[in-house]
Amino acid sequence: MDLAKDAALMAVDTAMPIDVVGIGADGWDGLSDATRAIVSGAEVVFGSGRQLGSVPVPDDRKRQWPSPLLPALRSWVDEFGGRRMCVLASGDPMFHGIGVTLAREFGAERLRVVPAPSSLSLACSRLGWAVHTTTTVSLVNTPASVLRPALADGQNVLVLSRDQDTPAEVVKTLRDSGFGKSRVTVLEQLGGPSERSVHGTADAWAEPAGDPLNVVAIDCVFSGEFRLTRVPGLPDAAYSGDGQLTKAEVRALTLSALAPSPGEMLWDVGGGSGSIAIEWMRTDARCRAVAFEVAAARRTQITENASVLGVPGLRIVGGAPRAFADCSDTPDAIFIGGGLTQDGMVDACWGRLRPGGRLVANAVTAESEALLLQCVSRFGGSLCKFQIYRGEPLGSFTGWRPQLPVAQWTSVKP
């Protein structure tokens, strides 16, 4: 086994490095002499059709990436592993670019990255925006709804477009989200000889589709009915469905107990309307979640809510714990909002949770509350109980209407 490991390490050490060269809309003219020498000296040059067409390299050395790229990436690179390779990338290869994918697949130590200015840097320089406070959202491979969580009054947002139709999709999303008064700037061919920009507000936008190489800059202005921030506890009215919904105040307390961190995975057991999983994912674009829901109609409403609220990547599967077998990722946190008293549910959840992970369960019935006492005895953790009162009209006055009290168990797995 040691010999096999040594052989694998030697293969990595002897593999030719991969030069990753950022190239802007100005193409070959925008490259330095040193960078041109890297491209010219490569025996194989990978890139898109547009990128390859911008460099004076013989056609027999050019390799246009297939679509889809990821399934073929390793085999394509391995095929030319003994030759000098150069990969062309748009702008900064490590900014939403292929450099990130190559580093993940082959290791950063094999790459020699030569970045060009990113579209973010170029756009901010044109608009006078601070790069470090500008939020970036990529719509290259995702629907426009993922823009919604990034929208906030006074925030500068830059959208990386898929093609010439993306600006219209962005404008529609702004209108539908209460940001119709936002100022929109579409910047095309940034850094190239054909660079141009168009401006307007989302409400009045009537520009035709332009160049497919564009980014959309948004100076956000909110004028809607209620704000949908990344902070948990969105208004109940933000969700559609059959009423199976964790109420806003309880939702905020529950997400606080779950304590999401960027990149973590949540399992939401008994998804209902999907509110816990949705607001977990809204806290950070890197957060992931799986909602487990046995009812087909509710799975449909979770899908709709996730799309409207900007997290279409939420995965929705069947009922727990049977559907656990369909999920390979180990959860960092699990919330049990439904099915708590089902035989074996707590044990199944605890067994799948990673060490150091958090399990949170809410109970509103006497039976489920009694079960939480057993959970504390078996697994440790803490209990709390809270009741929310909402002010509602009572004749010409205001009365306090109590909501169902909620008992909550929180435990961290050793």
C-alpha positions in Angstrom: 0.0 0.0 0.0 2.9 2.3 0.8 4.3 1.7 -2.7 1.0 2.6 -4.3 0.9 5.8 -2.3 4.4 6.7 -3.3 3.6 6.0 -7.0 0.5 8.3 -6.8 2.6 11.1 -5.2 5.3 10.7 -7.9 2.6 11.0 -10.6 1.4 14.2 -9.1 4.9 15.6 -8.7 6.0 14.7 -12.3 2.7 16.0 -13.9 3.3 19.1 -16.0 2.1 22.4 -14.4 -1.0 24.0 -15.8 -0.7 27.7 -16.8 -4.0 29.5 -16.3 -4.1 32.8 -18.1 -6.7 35.4 -17.6 -7.7 37.2 -20.7 -10.0 40.2 -21.0 -12.3 41.6 -23.6 -9.3 43.2 -25.2 -7.9 39.8 -26.0 -4.3 39.4 -27.1 -3.7 43.1 -27.1 -4.3 43.3 -23.4 -1.7 40.7 -22.5 1.8 41.5 -21.4 4.8 40.2 -23.3 5.5 37.7 -20.6 2.0 36.4 -20.6 1.9 36.2 -24.4 5.1 34.0 -24.2 3.3 31.6 -21.8 0.4 31.2 -24.3 2.6 31.0 -27.3 4.9 28.4 -25.7 2.1 26.1 -24.7 1.7 22.8 -26.7 -2.0 22.7 -25.9 -4.3 25.7 -25.3 -7.7 25.1 -23.7 -10.5 27.7 -23.8 -13.9 28.7 -25.1 -14.4 29.4 -28.7 -14.3 33.2 -28.1 -11.1 33.0 -26.0 -9.3 30.7 -28.5 -10.3 32.9 -31.4 -8.6 35.9 -29.7 -5.1 34.4 -29.5 -2.7 33.8 -32.5 -2.0 30.1 -31.7 -2.1 27.4 -34.5 -5.4 25.6 -34.7 -3.8 22.2 -34.1 -2.8 23.3 -30.6 -6.3 24.7 -29.6 -8.8 22.6 -27.7 -12.3 24.1 -27.2 -13.9 23.0 -24.0 -16.9 20.6 -24.4 -20.3 21.3 -22.9 -20.9 20.3 -20.2 -17.3 20.8 -19.1 -17.1 19.2 -15.7 -17.6 15.5 -16.7 -14.8 15.7 -19.3 -12.4 18.1 -17.5 -10.1 15.5 -15.9 -9.9 13.2 -18.9 -9.1 16.1 -21.2 -6.3 17.5 -19.0 -4.9 14.0 -18.3 -4.8 13.2 -22.0 -2.1 16.0 -22.4 -0.5 15.5 -19.0 3.0 15.3 -20.4 2.8 18.5 -22.5 2.9 22.2 -21.7 -0.7 23.2 -21.1 -2.3 26.6 -21.0 -5.9 27.3 -20.0 -7.5 30.6 -21.0 -9.9 32.1 -18.6 -12.1 35.2 -18.6 -10.6 38.0 -16.5 -9.4 36.7 -13.1 -9.5 32.9 -13.2 -10.1 32.7 -9.5 -13.1 35.0 -9.5 -16.1 32.7 -10.4 -13.7 31.2 -13.0 -12.3 28.0 -14.2 -9.2 28.5 -12.0 -11.3 27.5 -9.0 -12.5 24.3 -10.6 -9.0 23.4 -11.7 -7.6 24.0 -8.2 -10.3 21.8 -6.7 -9.7 19.0 -9.3 -5.9 19.0 -9.6 -4.6 21.0 -6.6 -3.4 24.5 -6.3 0.2 23.5 -6.4 -0.1 22.3 -10.0 -1.5 25.7 -11.2 0.4 28.8 -12.3 -2.3 31.5 -12.4 -1.8 34.8 -14.3 -4.9 36.9 -13.5 -6.3 39.8 -15.6 -8.6 42.4 -14.0 -11.9 40.8 -13.0 -15.2 42.0 -14.2 -15.9 43.1 -10.6 -12.8 45.3 -10.5 -13.5 46.8 -14.0 -17.1 47.5 -13.2 -16.3 49.1 -9.8 -13.7 51.3 -11.4 -16.2 52.6 -13.9 -18.9 53.2 -11.3 -16.7 54.5 -8.5 -17.8 51.6 -6.2 -15.7 50.1 -3.5 -14.8 46.6 -4.5 -14.7 45.3 -1.0 -18.3 46.4 -0.2 -19.8 45.3 -3.5 -21.9 42.1 -3.4 -21.4 39.8 -6.4 -24.0 37.3 -7.6 -23.4 34.9 -10.5 -26.3 34.0 -12.7 -24.1 32.1 -15.2 -25.6 28.7 -14.2 -28.4 29.7 -11.8 -31.9 31.3 -12.2 -32.4 35.0 -11.5 -34.2 34.3 -8.3 -30.9 33.7 -6.5 -30.4 37.4 -6.7 -33.2 38.1 -4.2 -31.3 37.4 -0.9 -28.6 39.8 -1.9 -30.9 42.8 -2.4 -30.9 45.4 0.3 -31.7 49.1 0.3 -28.5 51.1 -0.4 -26.4 48.1 -1.3 -24.3 47.8 -4.5 -24.7 44.5 -6.3 -22.9 43.2 -9.4 -24.5 40.4 -11.4 -22.4 38.2 -13.6 -24.6 37.5 -16.6 -25.2 34.3 -18.5 -25.9 36.0 -21.8 -27.7 38.9 -23.4 -31.0 38.0 -21.8 -29.8 38.2 -18.2 -30.3 42.0 -17.8 -34.0 41.6 -18.6 -34.3 38.8 -16.1 -32.5 40.9 -13.5 -34.8 43.9 -14.1 -37.9 41.7 -13.7 -36.6 40.3 -10.5 -36.0 43.8 -9.1 -39.5 44.8 -10.0 -41.1 41.7 -8.5 -39.0 42.1 -5.3 -39.9 45.7 -4.5 -36.7 47.2 -5.9 -38.2 48.7 -9.1 -36.7 52.1 -8.3 -33.1 50.7 -8.3 -30.7 52.2 -10.7 -29.4 49.6 -13.2 -26.3 49.8 -15.3 -25.4 47.2 -18.0 -21.7 47.2 -18.8 -20.8 45.3 -22.0 -17.4 44.1 -23.3 -15.6 45.6 -20.2 -12.0 46.5 -21.0 -12.4 45.9 -24.7 -12.5 48.3 -27.7 -16.3 47.8 -28.0 -17.0 48.6 -24.3 -20.3 50.4 -23.7 -22.8 50.9 -20.9 -26.5 51.7 -20.6 -28.3 53.1 -17.6 -31.8 53.3 -16.3 -34.2 52.3 -13.4 -35.7 48.9 -13.2 -39.3 50.3 -13.4 -38.6 52.2 -16.6 -36.2 49.7 -18.2 -36.9 49.2 -21.9 -33.5 48.5 -23.3 -33.3 45.7 -25.9 -30.9 42.8 -25.4 -27.3 43.8 -26.2 -24.0 42.0 -26.1 -23.9 38.6 -24.5 -20.6 39.5 -22.6 -22.0 41.8 -20.0 -22.4 42.4 -16.2 -25.3 44.2 -14.5 -24.7 46.7 -11.8 -27.5 47.5 -9.3 -27.7 50.4 -7.0 -30.5 49.0 -4.8 -33.4 51.2 -3.8 -36.3 49.5 -1.9 -39.9 50.6 -2.1 -41.8 47.4 -1.5 -44.3 46.3 1.1 -42.0 44.4 3.5 -38.3 43.8 3.5 -36.9 40.3 3.0 -33.4 40.4 4.6 -31.0 37.6 5.3 -31.9 37.8 9.0 -34.2 34.9 10.0 -37.8 35.6 10.8 -39.2 36.7 7.5 -42.9 37.7 7.5 -45.3 34.8 7.4 -46.9 36.4 4.4 -43.7 35.7 2.4 -44.7 32.0 2.3 -47.5 30.3 0.4 -48.9 26.9 1.4 -51.5 25.1 3.5 -50.6 26.9 6.8 -48.0 24.3 7.9 -45.5 27.0 8.8 -43.2 27.8 11.7 -44.3 31.3 12.7 -41.8 34.2 12.2 -40.9 34.7 15.8 -40.4 30.9 16.5 -38.5 30.7 13.2 -36.0 33.3 14.3 -35.4 31.6 17.6 -35.0 28.2 15.9 -32.5 29.5 13.4 -30.6 31.1 16.2 -30.4 27.7 18.0 -29.3 26.0 14.7 -26.6 28.6 14.3 -25.9 28.4 10.6 -22.4 29.0 9.4 -21.3 29.6 5.7 -21.0 26.3 3.8 -22.8 24.2 6.4 -25.5 21.6 5.6 -28.9 21.5 7.3 -31.4 18.7 7.3 -35.0 20.0 7.8 -37.1 17.1 8.9 -40.8 17.6 8.4 -40.4 20.5 6.0 -44.0 21.8 5.8 -43.6 25.1 3.9 -39.8 24.8 3.9 -39.3 28.0 6.0 -36.5 26.7 8.3 -34.4 25.3 5.4 -35.1 28.4 3.2 -34.0 30.9 5.9 -31.0 28.8 6.7 -29.9 29.0 3.1 -30.6 32.7 2.9 -28.2 33.5 5.7 -25.3 32.9 3.3 -25.1 31.9 -0.3 -22.8 28.9 0.6 -25.3 27.4 3.1 -27.0 24.2 1.9 -30.1 22.3 3.0 -32.2 19.3 2.4 -35.9 19.4 3.3 -37.6 16.0 4.1 -41.4 16.0 3.6 -43.6 13.0 3.2 -46.6 14.9 1.5 -46.2 15.5 -2.2 -48.4 18.6 -2.1 -46.1 20.1 0.6 -43.0 19.2 -1.4 -44.5 21.2 -4.2 -45.1 24.2 -2.0 -41.5 24.0 -0.6 -40.2 24.1 -4.2 -42.3 27.2 -5.0 -41.3 29.0 -1.8 -37.6 28.2 -2.3 -37.8 29.6 -5.8 -39.6 32.8 -4.8 -37.3 33.5 -1.9 -34.1 33.0 -3.8 -32.8 29.6 -2.8 -33.8 27.3 -5.7 -30.9 25.0 -4.8 -32.8 23.7 -1.8 -33.0 19.9 -2.2 -36.4 18.4 -1.4 -36.9 14.7 -0.8 -39.4 12.3 0.7 -40.2 11.6 4.3 -37.7 11.0 7.0 -36.0 8.8 8.2 -36.5 6.5 5.1 -35.2 9.2 2.7 -32.0 9.6 4.7 -30.6 6.8 2.5 -30.8 9.1 -0.5 -28.6 11.7 1.1 -24.8 11.2 1.2 -23.8 14.5 2.8 -23.4 14.4 6.6 -25.4 17.2 8.1 -23.9 19.9 10.3 -27.3 20.6 11.9 -30.7 18.9 11.9 -34.0 20.4 12.8 -37.0 18.2 13.6 -40.1 20.2 13.1 -42.4 17.3 12.2 -42.5 13.6 12.9 -40.8 14.0 16.3 -42.8 11.2 17.9 -42.4 8.8 15.0 -40.6 5.6 16.2 -36.9 5.9 15.8 -36.9 9.4 14.4 -34.6 11.0 17.0 -32.2 8.1 17.0 -32.0 8.2 13.2 -31.3 11.9 13.2 -28.7 11.7 16.0 -27.0 8.8 14.2 -26.6 10.8 10.9 -25.4 14.1 12.6 -21.7 14.8 12.5 -19.7 15.1 15.7 -20.0 18.7 16.9 -23.3 19.1 14.9 -26.4 20.6 16.4 -29.8 19.0 16.7 -32.8 21.2 17.4 -36.4 19.9 17.9 -39.6 21.9 18.5 -42.6 20.4 20.2 -46.2 21.9 20.6 -48.1 18.8 21.9 -48.0 17.2 25.3 -46.8 13.9 23.8 -43.9 15.5 21.8 -43.0 17.7 24.8 -42.7 14.6 27.0 -40.4 13.0 24.4 -38.1 16.0 24.6 -37.6 15.3 28.3 -36.4 11.8 27.4 -34.1 13.3 24.7 -32.3 15.5 27.3 -31.9 12.4 29.5 -30.4 10.3 26.7 -28.5 12.8 24.6 -27.9 15.8 26.9 -28.5 19.4 25.8 -30.9 22.0 27.0 -34.6 22.8 27.0 -36.5 26.0 26.8 -40.1 27.0 26.3 -41.5 30.1 24.9 -44.9 31.6 23.9 -45.5 34.4 21.5 -48.3 36.9 21.9 -49.4 39.0 18.9 -51.4 42.2 19.2 -54.7 41.9 17.3 -57.8 44.1 17.1 -60.3 43.6 19.9 -63.2 45.8 19.0 -61.9 49.3 19.0 -58.9 48.3 21.1 -56.0 45.9 20.8 -55.7 42.6 22.6 -52.9 40.1 23.0 -53.7 36.8 21.2 -51.4 33.9 22.4 -49.8 31.5 20.0 -49.3 27.9 20.9 -46.4 27.5 23.4 -43.3 25.9 21.9 -40.8 23.7 23.8 -37.4 23.5 22.2 -34.6 21.0 22.7 -31.1 21.8 21.6 -28.1 19.5 21.8 -24.6 19.3 20.4 -23.3 15.9 19.5 -20.0 15.0 21.2 
